[in-house]
Amino acid sequence: MCIAVPAEVIEIREGNIGIVDYGDLQQEVRLDLVDVKVGDFVLVHVGFAIQKISREEGLKTREIFRQVYAAMQESD
């Protein structure tokens, strides 16, 4: 199974490189597959933004990931 993680595009650099923010982590990703601007939310898989999503969907999904991670930490 493959998982794509929602992130906000916070910077676009030359060569279709974007800096995205996952909430508490920033990372360089390739933007070759999507047409985005700063402030857009994307789904990121293996270093590539693969789909643009709404801000609402991105924040909602990010919160779900945070809750799942917190539950996993509690069960340890």
C-alpha positions, 0 to 999 in steps of 0.5 A: 500500500502506498500513502501520500501525505498532505503538505502546504507549498511554502516556496517554489524554487527554480527547476520545479523544486518546492519546499513543502510544510507537513506541519512540523517538518519541511522538505524539498519535493518535485513539482513536475506533476502538478501546477501549484502556487505558494499556499496550495496543498498537495499530496506528496508521495516519495518526494513528488507532489502528485495531486493538488488538494483543497486547503480544507482537505489538506488540514483535515487529513493532516489532523487525522495523521496526527491523531493516528500517530498520537494513538500509536505513541500511547499504545507503546 
